[in-house]
Amino acid sequence: MWVDIVETKILVVEDDPTLLGTLEHNLLLQYQVLTASDGVTALELAWQERPDLIVLDLVLPGLEVCRILRPEMTVPILMLTARGDEIGKLGVGTRTSLSQAQDVWYNWKALA
């Protein structure tokens, strides 16, 4: 089955404007990108736009956003965090995390 990657919608939630801009710029090359810099906007966009993937900053109030979304949506959530070692202990239903200290574009390509 052929999937048009331009139709794939990714919601990126990050409160650091520089990192948010970098992620958005790189992802826009292949995907539709929605952005939010706070938890309320993230929840609104997730419910309204139904993205195919959510990249969520754990520290934002990402943990709470994930806990709210997980029971209601089956969308994959990639946690973006400086505390990658701790992600498995949180019990919020995420499968993968990406350290902010890593080269974001390189690791995104590896995960895609």
Secondary structure, DSSP 8 states (H G I E B T S, - for coil): ----GGG-EEEEE-S-HHHHHHHHHHHTTTSEEEEESSHHHHHHHHHHH--SEEEEEIIIIIHHHHHHHTTT----EEEEES-GGGGGGS-SS--EEEETTS-HHHHHHHH-
